Amino acid sequence: LSLDVLLFLLFQQVKNLAVVGAAIQSSTSEDWIAEKAIDRGLQQLYAGCSSTLSETNPWWRLDLHHIYRVNRVVVTNRNDCCAERINGAEIRIGNSLENNGSNNPICAVIPAIPAGESYSFSCGGMEGRYVNLIIPGDMKTLTLCEVKVYGEEMTSTLIITVKCQ
């Protein structure tokens, strides 16, 4: 009788991870709280979006509470004025909170998203607990109407096989 023990790393497919996360941002303009970007709402006008104040390096961060392999991030822009308030935003994914998470590796840079549109950015399985969006520079405002994060949580499963002879 021999016992072979194998440890497999399996990946469990998860739908939009943002809905189980917690969002915060560097500052809040009026009642445009960070959570509005993950509320699954379809409203793309000012009342349904998150927004920072005009500041240096404004950021928005999603804490997924666990480490995931992030395959893609979908960002929806507002549909009224100020669509440029997303231009140049960096999507960063990682496990560090150093510099408010803004030192994590870059998944993508958002050149521009037309008003009311959603764009998908491939992150190729980057691992991280935090998803940050930051616009580098002075006197910038970051506005997000919806952020969706798709990926897989890494889980360990122990599989035991017994060979009888």
Z-matrix of the N, CA and C atoms (Angstrom, degrees):
N
C 1 1.454
C 2 1.527 1 108.10
N 3 1.322 2 116.30 1 122.58
C 4 1.461 3 119.27 2 176.65
C 5 1.525 4 108.99 3 -122.02
N 6 1.288 5 114.58 4 151.68
C 7 1.457 6 120.16 5 -177.45
C 8 1.523 7 108.53 6 -120.46
N 9 1.307 8 115.95 7 118.46
C 10 1.463 9 120.47 8 176.54
C 11 1.526 10 107.64 9 -106.81
N 12 1.286 11 115.98 10 124.05
C 13 1.462 12 120.25 11 179.02
C 14 1.525 13 107.91 12 -111.89
N 15 1.298 14 114.67 13 124.89
C 16 1.457 15 120.13 14 -179.38
C 17 1.517 16 109.43 15 -120.46
N 18 1.294 17 116.84 16 134.78
C 19 1.462 18 121.60 17 175.76
C 20 1.516 19 107.86 18 -108.13
N 21 1.294 20 115.29 19 119.87
C 22 1.455 21 120.50 20 179.99
C 23 1.518 22 109.37 21 -111.63
N 24 1.306 23 116.20 22 139.63
C 25 1.456 24 120.71 23 170.40
C 26 1.515 25 106.75 24 -95.25
N 27 1.293 26 115.15 25 116.28
C 28 1.451 27 120.87 26 -179.02
C 29 1.517 28 108.92 27 -110.01
N 30 1.299 29 115.83 28 153.93
C 31 1.449 30 120.66 29 179.14
C 32 1.517 31 109.13 30 -116.89
N 33 1.304 32 114.49 31 127.27
C 34 1.454 33 120.78 32 -179.30
C 35 1.528 34 108.00 33 -99.24
N 36 1.334 35 117.01 34 120.47
C 37 1.458 36 121.41 35 -179.40
C 38 1.522 37 109.33 36 -69.32
N 39 1.300 38 116.20 37 130.34
C 40 1.450 39 122.34 38 -179.27
C 41 1.518 40 107.87 39 -123.68
N 42 1.306 41 116.71 40 141.76
C 43 1.465 42 121.03 41 175.62
C 44 1.526 43 108.59 42 -71.52
N 45 1.308 44 117.27 43 -159.12
C 46 1.458 45 122.43 44 -177.38
C 47 1.534 46 110.91 45 -48.63
N 48 1.318 47 116.21 46 106.85
C 49 1.459 48 122.09 47 -177.30
C 50 1.516 49 112.86 48 -71.59
N 51 1.312 50 117.23 49 -21.85
C 52 1.459 51 120.81 50 -175.99
C 53 1.523 52 112.00 51 -60.77
N 54 1.318 53 117.45 52 -30.42
C 55 1.468 54 119.90 53 -175.82
C 56 1.526 55 112.87 54 -70.32
N 57 1.324 56 118.07 55 -17.47
C 58 1.462 57 120.51 56 176.78
C 59 1.520 58 111.60 57 -99.80
N 60 1.326 59 117.08 58 -0.56
C 61 1.447 60 121.82 59 -178.16
C 62 1.517 61 113.05 60 -93.31
N 63 1.323 62 114.35 61 -179.83
C 64 1.462 63 122.11 62 177.08
C 65 1.520 64 107.91 63 -125.77
N 66 1.325 65 116.94 64 131.01
C 67 1.463 66 121.57 65 -176.46
C 68 1.525 67 111.14 66 -108.67
N 69 1.331 68 115.20 67 141.61
C 70 1.459 69 122.35 68 170.65
C 71 1.517 70 107.24 69 -138.74
N 72 1.325 71 116.91 70 165.15
C 73 1.466 72 120.78 71 177.52
C 74 1.519 73 109.33 72 -143.94
N 75 1.331 74 115.27 73 165.67
C 76 1.459 75 121.53 74 -173.29
C 77 1.518 76 113.30 75 -64.14
N 78 1.310 77 118.56 76 -30.39
C 79 1.465 78 124.30 77 175.97
C 80 1.521 79 106.66 78 -159.92
N 81 1.314 80 116.79 79 169.08
C 82 1.467 81 119.72 80 -178.59
C 83 1.519 82 110.15 81 -131.60
N 84 1.321 83 115.64 82 125.10
C 85 1.456 84 122.18 83 175.72
C 86 1.526 85 108.37 84 -86.62
N 87 1.317 86 116.42 85 116.72
C 88 1.468 87 123.75 86 -179.54
C 89 1.524 88 110.34 87 50.76
N 90 1.330 89 118.03 88 -124.51
C 91 1.473 90 119.73 89 -179.06
C 92 1.531 91 112.07 90 -104.42
N 93 1.314 92 117.59 91 26.87
C 94 1.465 93 122.77 92 -179.44
C 95 1.525 94 109.36 93 -88.03
N 96 1.315 95 115.76 94 65.81
C 97 1.459 96 121.92 95 -173.25
C 98 1.531 97 111.88 96 -70.62
N 99 1.313 98 115.62 97 157.32
C 100 1.471 99 122.23 98 -176.32
C 101 1.520 100 112.74 99 -58.59
N 102 1.327 101 117.48 100 -35.45
C 103 1.464 102 121.68 101 -176.77
C 104 1.524 103 113.33 102 -63.82
N 105 1.332 104 117.67 103 -20.86
C 106 1.469 105 119.61 104 179.64
C 107 1.524 106 112.01 105 -63.66
N 108 1.331 107 117.05 106 -21.12
C 109 1.469 108 120.54 107 179.74
C 110 1.526 109 112.42 108 -80.61
N 111 1.339 110 117.47 109 -7.88
C 112 1.472 111 119.90 110 179.11
C 113 1.526 112 111.67 111 -128.10
N 114 1.313 113 117.36 112 22.29
C 115 1.469 114 120.93 113 -175.72
C 116 1.523 115 113.42 114 -88.45
N 117 1.319 116 117.32 115 3.83
C 118 1.466 117 124.17 116 -178.56
C 119 1.525 118 112.25 117 62.71
N 120 1.323 119 115.66 118 15.58
C 121 1.459 120 120.27 119 179.62
C 122 1.517 121 111.59 120 -75.29
N 123 1.296 122 115.57 121 149.74
C 124 1.464 123 120.98 122 179.95
C 125 1.518 124 112.01 123 -98.03
N 126 1.335 125 117.26 124 -4.35
C 127 1.458 126 119.68 125 -178.99
C 128 1.522 127 109.64 126 -73.16
N 129 1.321 128 116.04 127 123.51
C 130 1.458 129 120.69 128 -177.70
C 131 1.519 130 111.44 129 -109.94
N 132 1.321 131 116.63 130 18.48
C 133 1.453 132 121.03 131 175.42
C 134 1.518 133 108.53 132 -95.98
N 135 1.316 134 116.82 133 172.43
C 136 1.457 135 121.45 134 -172.45
C 137 1.529 136 113.97 135 -50.46
N 138 1.322 137 118.37 136 -37.99
C 139 1.468 138 120.99 137 -175.90
C 140 1.526 139 112.93 138 -68.35
N 141 1.324 140 118.22 139 -19.84
C 142 1.453 141 121.02 140 -177.60
C 143 1.508 142 114.20 141 -103.55
N 144 1.322 143 117.45 142 11.89
C 145 1.465 144 121.14 143 -173.88
C 146 1.526 145 111.28 144 -120.36
N 147 1.322 146 115.36 145 163.23
C 148 1.463 147 121.31 146 170.60
C 149 1.525 148 107.60 147 -96.68
N 150 1.316 149 116.17 148 153.25
C 151 1.467 150 119.41 149 177.03
C 152 1.520 151 110.05 150 -157.39
N 153 1.329 152 114.80 151 138.47
C 154 1.458 153 120.40 152 173.04
C 155 1.525 154 108.63 153 -88.44
N 156 1.307 155 115.33 154 172.76
C 157 1.457 156 121.19 155 168.89
C 158 1.522 157 108.05 156 -76.85
N 159 1.302 158 117.29 157 170.21
C 160 1.463 159 121.48 158 172.63
C 161 1.525 160 107.02 159 -74.69
N 162 1.326 161 116.48 160 120.10
C 163 1.460 162 120.72 161 -174.04
C 164 1.524 163 110.27 162 -159.19
N 165 1.316 164 116.47 163 179.22
C 166 1.457 165 122.19 164 175.92
C 167 1.527 166 109.11 165 -84.07
N 168 1.323 167 115.93 166 128.24
C 169 1.467 168 123.35 167 176.77
C 170 1.533 169 113.84 168 51.88
N 171 1.327 170 118.55 169 55.95
C 172 1.464 171 119.01 170 178.90
C 173 1.528 172 110.83 171 -64.63
N 174 1.332 173 116.01 172 144.33
C 175 1.458 174 120.22 173 -178.07
C 176 1.525 175 111.12 174 -139.35
N 177 1.328 176 113.75 175 157.75
C 178 1.468 177 124.00 176 174.32
C 179 1.518 178 105.49 177 -133.56
N 180 1.345 179 116.79 178 136.80
C 181 1.466 180 119.30 179 -176.12
C 182 1.522 181 110.75 180 -134.47
N 183 1.329 182 114.46 181 138.48
C 184 1.456 183 122.89 182 175.49
C 185 1.519 184 108.55 183 -111.56
N 186 1.324 185 116.63 184 123.34
C 187 1.460 186 122.59 185 175.29
C 188 1.527 187 107.23 186 -96.98
N 189 1.322 188 116.92 187 113.88
C 190 1.465 189 122.10 188 -178.74
C 191 1.534 190 112.60 189 -83.44
N 192 1.325 191 117.57 190 -5.44
C 193 1.469 192 124.99 191 177.50
C 194 1.527 193 114.34 192 71.20
N 195 1.307 194 118.87 193 -14.41
C 196 1.463 195 124.11 194 176.50
C 197 1.523 196 107.34 195 -143.45
N 198 1.310 197 116.34 196 165.19
C 199 1.463 198 120.54 197 177.07
C 200 1.525 199 108.87 198 -85.06
N 201 1.314 200 115.34 199 129.16
C 202 1.466 201 122.54 200 179.93
C 203 1.521 202 109.67 201 -124.21
N 204 1.315 203 115.48 202 158.60
C 205 1.461 204 121.66 203 167.55
C 206 1.520 205 105.12 204 -94.84
N 207 1.312 206 116.41 205 109.55
C 208 1.466 207 121.67 206 -174.52
C 209 1.521 208 109.42 207 -89.17
N 210 1.327 209 115.36 208 120.14
C 211 1.460 210 121.11 209 179.90
C 212 1.519 211 112.40 210 -89.44
N 213 1.337 212 116.24 211 -40.73
C 214 1.463 213 118.22 212 179.37
C 215 1.516 214 110.76 213 -156.85
N 216 1.326 215 113.06 214 155.48
C 217 1.460 216 122.43 215 176.98
C 218 1.521 217 106.63 216 -125.23
N 219 1.327 218 116.32 217 129.60
C 220 1.465 219 121.96 218 178.90
C 221 1.523 220 107.75 219 -111.28
N 222 1.330 221 115.96 220 125.94
C 223 1.462 222 121.76 221 -177.65
C 224 1.521 223 109.01 222 -119.10
N 225 1.339 224 115.89 223 131.78
C 226 1.463 225 121.93 224 178.17
C 227 1.520 226 109.23 225 -111.03
N 228 1.332 227 115.52 226 130.64
C 229 1.461 228 121.92 227 -179.43
C 230 1.524 229 110.64 228 -91.96
N 231 1.301 230 116.45 229 161.68
C 232 1.469 231 121.30 230 179.17
C 233 1.518 232 110.73 231 -72.19
N 234 1.323 233 115.91 232 158.09
C 235 1.462 234 121.49 233 -171.82
C 236 1.524 235 113.24 234 -110.40
N 237 1.321 236 117.39 235 5.17
C 238 1.464 237 118.65 236 178.07
C 239 1.523 238 108.45 237 -108.83
N 240 1.275 239 118.86 238 -123.61
C 241 1.467 240 120.47 239 179.04
C 242 1.525 241 110.77 240 -79.19
N 243 1.286 242 116.40 241 176.37
C 244 1.463 243 124.14 242 163.15
C 245 1.528 244 115.41 243 65.15
N 246 1.321 245 117.62 244 30.87
C 247 1.468 246 120.68 245 179.66
C 248 1.527 247 111.89 246 -60.46
N 249 1.328 248 117.26 247 -20.87
C 250 1.466 249 121.10 248 -178.85
C 251 1.524 250 112.53 249 -72.97
N 252 1.303 251 118.61 250 -5.83
C 253 1.462 252 121.47 251 -177.48
C 254 1.525 253 113.08 252 -76.96
N 255 1.306 254 115.83 253 16.44
C 256 1.461 255 121.47 254 174.78
C 257 1.535 256 110.12 255 -125.18
N 258 1.332 257 115.79 256 -12.34
C 259 1.468 258 121.31 257 -176.22
C 260 1.527 259 111.45 258 -60.40
N 261 1.319 260 115.82 259 130.47
C 262 1.456 261 121.36 260 177.18
C 263 1.516 262 114.52 261 83.60
N 264 1.322 263 117.64 262 2.75
C 265 1.470 264 119.80 263 -179.77
C 266 1.527 265 110.37 264 -66.96
N 267 1.303 266 115.42 265 137.17
C 268 1.459 267 122.29 266 175.97
C 269 1.523 268 108.89 267 -97.53
N 270 1.322 269 116.45 268 134.44
C 271 1.465 270 121.56 269 173.02
C 272 1.519 271 106.06 270 -98.02
N 273 1.326 272 116.54 271 119.05
C 274 1.463 273 121.84 272 -177.32
C 275 1.526 274 109.62 273 -121.51
N 276 1.321 275 115.68 274 140.26
C 277 1.463 276 121.08 275 -177.73
C 278 1.520 277 108.97 276 -132.14
N 279 1.327 278 116.70 277 132.59
C 280 1.454 279 119.92 278 178.30
C 281 1.511 280 111.81 279 176.60
N 282 1.336 281 115.12 280 -166.36
C 283 1.461 282 121.39 281 -176.04
C 284 1.517 283 113.58 282 -113.89
N 285 1.318 284 117.58 283 -0.01
C 286 1.455 285 121.40 284 -175.98
C 287 1.532 286 111.85 285 -95.15
N 288 1.328 287 115.02 286 142.65
C 289 1.464 288 120.80 287 171.18
C 290 1.524 289 111.20 288 -103.69
N 291 1.346 290 115.78 289 6.09
C 292 1.457 291 119.65 290 176.74
C 293 1.524 292 109.23 291 -58.36
N 294 1.329 293 115.86 292 134.58
C 295 1.469 294 121.54 293 -177.84
C 296 1.538 295 110.31 294 55.71
N 297 1.328 296 115.43 295 39.57
C 298 1.473 297 123.07 296 -179.37
C 299 1.523 298 113.01 297 59.44
N 300 1.322 299 117.22 298 28.14
C 301 1.461 300 121.47 299 179.23
C 302 1.509 301 113.91 300 87.20
N 303 1.311 302 116.12 301 -1.56
C 304 1.466 303 120.34 302 -175.42
C 305 1.522 304 113.64 303 -78.43
N 306 1.332 305 117.45 304 -2.33
C 307 1.463 306 120.68 305 175.82
C 308 1.526 307 112.22 306 -97.50
N 309 1.329 308 117.43 307 -1.32
C 310 1.464 309 120.46 308 178.12
C 311 1.527 310 110.18 309 -67.05
N 312 1.332 311 117.96 310 159.75
C 313 1.474 312 121.27 311 -178.72
C 314 1.533 313 112.57 312 -60.98
N 315 1.330 314 114.57 313 148.24
C 316 1.469 315 121.54 314 -179.03
C 317 1.521 316 110.51 315 -84.75
N 318 1.318 317 115.72 316 128.95
C 319 1.465 318 122.54 317 171.15
C 320 1.522 319 109.21 318 -85.30
N 321 1.332 320 116.67 319 -46.29
C 322 1.471 321 121.12 320 -176.10
C 323 1.521 322 109.48 321 -162.83
N 324 1.322 323 114.79 322 161.85
C 325 1.466 324 122.21 323 171.23
C 326 1.519 325 106.88 324 -117.02
N 327 1.322 326 115.97 325 131.72
C 328 1.464 327 121.41 326 -179.24
C 329 1.524 328 108.38 327 -87.85
N 330 1.342 329 118.37 328 106.51
C 331 1.466 330 118.44 329 179.97
C 332 1.527 331 110.81 330 -67.35
N 333 1.330 332 116.34 331 -46.03
C 334 1.466 333 123.42 332 177.47
C 335 1.522 334 107.17 333 -173.90
N 336 1.316 335 115.89 334 149.79
C 337 1.464 336 122.19 335 172.45
C 338 1.520 337 105.95 336 -129.53
N 339 1.327 338 118.44 337 122.12
C 340 1.468 339 119.78 338 179.75
C 341 1.534 340 111.71 339 -57.68
N 342 1.306 341 116.16 340 153.98
C 343 1.462 342 122.19 341 -179.19
C 344 1.527 343 110.97 342 -52.81
N 345 1.332 344 115.77 343 129.40
C 346 1.455 345 121.77 344 176.53
C 347 1.510 346 115.78 345 78.36
N 348 1.322 347 117.87 346 0.88
C 349 1.469 348 121.76 347 -177.36
C 350 1.530 349 110.97 348 -95.39
N 351 1.328 350 114.87 349 158.41
C 352 1.461 351 122.68 350 173.60
C 353 1.521 352 108.40 351 -118.60
N 354 1.322 353 116.77 352 134.29
C 355 1.457 354 121.58 353 176.69
C 356 1.519 355 108.84 354 -121.11
N 357 1.328 356 115.88 355 144.39
C 358 1.452 357 122.79 356 178.70
C 359 1.525 358 109.26 357 -106.37
N 360 1.322 359 116.31 358 133.16
C 361 1.459 360 122.15 359 -179.47
C 362 1.525 361 108.75 360 -119.22
N 363 1.331 362 116.80 361 123.70
C 364 1.457 363 122.34 362 -179.46
C 365 1.523 364 109.74 363 -78.79
N 366 1.330 365 116.07 364 131.97
C 367 1.459 366 120.85 365 -179.85
C 368 1.526 367 112.27 366 -114.50
N 369 1.329 368 117.80 367 1.27
C 370 1.458 369 122.28 368 171.12
C 371 1.517 370 116.28 369 57.54
N 372 1.314 371 118.82 370 31.03
C 373 1.459 372 120.55 371 177.60
C 374 1.514 373 114.91 372 80.37
N 375 1.340 374 117.39 373 23.94
C 376 1.464 375 120.00 374 176.52
C 377 1.524 376 109.05 375 -58.11
N 378 1.339 377 116.35 376 138.17
C 379 1.457 378 120.14 377 -178.06
C 380 1.513 379 111.04 378 -95.59
N 381 1.335 380 115.40 379 136.75
C 382 1.449 381 118.38 380 176.28
C 383 1.507 382 113.76 381 177.11
N 384 1.301 383 113.40 382 159.55
C 385 1.464 384 122.11 383 175.67
C 386 1.524 385 110.80 384 -93.94
N 387 1.334 386 115.93 385 -28.03
C 388 1.460 387 120.41 386 -174.55
C 389 1.521 388 111.40 387 -113.35
N 390 1.328 389 115.44 388 137.76
C 391 1.462 390 122.55 389 172.59
C 392 1.522 391 105.86 390 -116.84
N 393 1.324 392 115.76 391 116.20
C 394 1.466 393 121.32 392 -178.99
C 395 1.515 394 110.78 393 -111.95
N 396 1.311 395 116.25 394 145.09
C 397 1.459 396 122.03 395 165.51
C 398 1.515 397 105.87 396 -121.96
N 399 1.323 398 116.86 397 129.07
C 400 1.459 399 122.11 398 -178.17
C 401 1.520 400 108.79 399 -139.23
N 402 1.324 401 116.18 400 140.80
C 403 1.467 402 120.81 401 172.16
C 404 1.523 403 107.04 402 -109.65
N 405 1.339 404 117.40 403 109.88
C 406 1.460 405 119.41 404 179.03
C 407 1.530 406 111.01 405 -69.93
N 408 1.322 407 115.60 406 141.80
C 409 1.461 408 120.15 407 174.98
C 410 1.517 409 112.93 408 127.18
N 411 1.327 410 114.44 409 170.88
C 412 1.461 411 122.12 410 -179.19
C 413 1.518 412 111.29 411 -89.50
N 414 1.326 413 115.64 412 150.60
C 415 1.464 414 123.30 413 175.09
C 416 1.530 415 111.68 414 53.19
N 417 1.315 416 116.15 415 48.95
C 418 1.466 417 122.68 416 178.89
C 419 1.530 418 109.37 417 -110.32
N 420 1.324 419 115.88 418 150.16
C 421 1.462 420 123.30 419 174.49
C 422 1.519 421 107.59 420 -124.80
N 423 1.327 422 117.05 421 132.54
C 424 1.462 423 121.86 422 178.73
C 425 1.524 424 108.71 423 -108.76
N 426 1.333 425 116.15 424 119.87
C 427 1.461 426 122.20 425 178.25
C 428 1.524 427 109.01 426 -121.51
N 429 1.330 428 116.33 427 129.53
C 430 1.465 429 122.69 428 -179.56
C 431 1.524 430 108.76 429 -131.76
N 432 1.332 431 116.58 430 128.79
C 433 1.467 432 118.76 431 177.08
C 434 1.520 433 112.11 432 -92.87
N 435 1.308 434 117.54 433 -34.91
C 436 1.468 435 119.46 434 176.06
C 437 1.524 436 108.92 435 -157.83
N 438 1.320 437 115.32 436 138.37
C 439 1.459 438 122.46 437 174.91
C 440 1.528 439 106.91 438 -128.31
N 441 1.322 440 115.93 439 126.01
C 442 1.462 441 121.81 440 176.08
C 443 1.523 442 107.63 441 -119.85
N 444 1.313 443 116.06 442 139.61
C 445 1.463 444 121.95 443 -178.28
C 446 1.525 445 107.51 444 -125.34
N 447 1.320 446 115.92 445 126.71
C 448 1.463 447 121.05 446 -179.15
C 449 1.519 448 109.48 447 -118.56
N 450 1.319 449 116.38 448 132.96
C 451 1.450 450 120.02 449 -179.66
C 452 1.509 451 111.32 450 -176.54
N 453 1.324 452 114.36 451 -162.50
C 454 1.456 453 122.15 452 -173.93
C 455 1.513 454 109.63 453 -133.79
N 456 1.320 455 116.21 454 137.47
C 457 1.452 456 120.69 455 174.04
C 458 1.520 457 108.46 456 -89.08
N 459 1.317 458 116.03 457 131.92
C 460 1.452 459 119.33 458 178.88
C 461 1.524 460 108.48 459 -81.42
N 462 1.338 461 115.94 460 125.17
C 463 1.463 462 121.15 461 178.35
C 464 1.518 463 108.78 462 -126.77
N 465 1.297 464 115.67 463 149.73
C 466 1.466 465 120.77 464 178.28
C 467 1.517 466 109.71 465 -100.92
N 468 1.309 467 115.63 466 136.92
C 469 1.460 468 121.33 467 177.41
C 470 1.523 469 108.04 468 -130.37
N 471 1.305 470 115.70 469 131.99
C 472 1.459 471 121.05 470 178.35
C 473 1.524 472 108.30 471 -96.70
N 474 1.334 473 116.26 472 123.03
C 475 1.459 474 121.51 473 179.08
C 476 1.528 475 107.73 474 -116.94
N 477 1.316 476 115.54 475 124.55
C 478 1.466 477 120.63 476 -179.63
C 479 1.523 478 108.16 477 -111.86
N 480 1.330 479 115.67 478 129.18
C 481 1.464 480 120.19 479 174.92
C 482 1.522 481 108.15 480 -117.51
N 483 1.292 482 115.65 481 137.38
C 484 1.463 483 121.30 482 179.80
C 485 1.521 484 108.06 483 -115.36
N 486 1.341 485 116.18 484 127.68
C 487 1.466 486 121.73 485 176.67
C 488 1.522 487 108.59 486 -104.91
N 489 1.302 488 115.92 487 122.75
C 490 1.468 489 121.08 488 177.36
C 491 1.527 490 108.74 489 -99.61
N 492 1.321 491 116.83 490 135.56
C 493 1.457 492 120.14 491 -179.95
C 494 1.499 493 111.32 492 -123.69
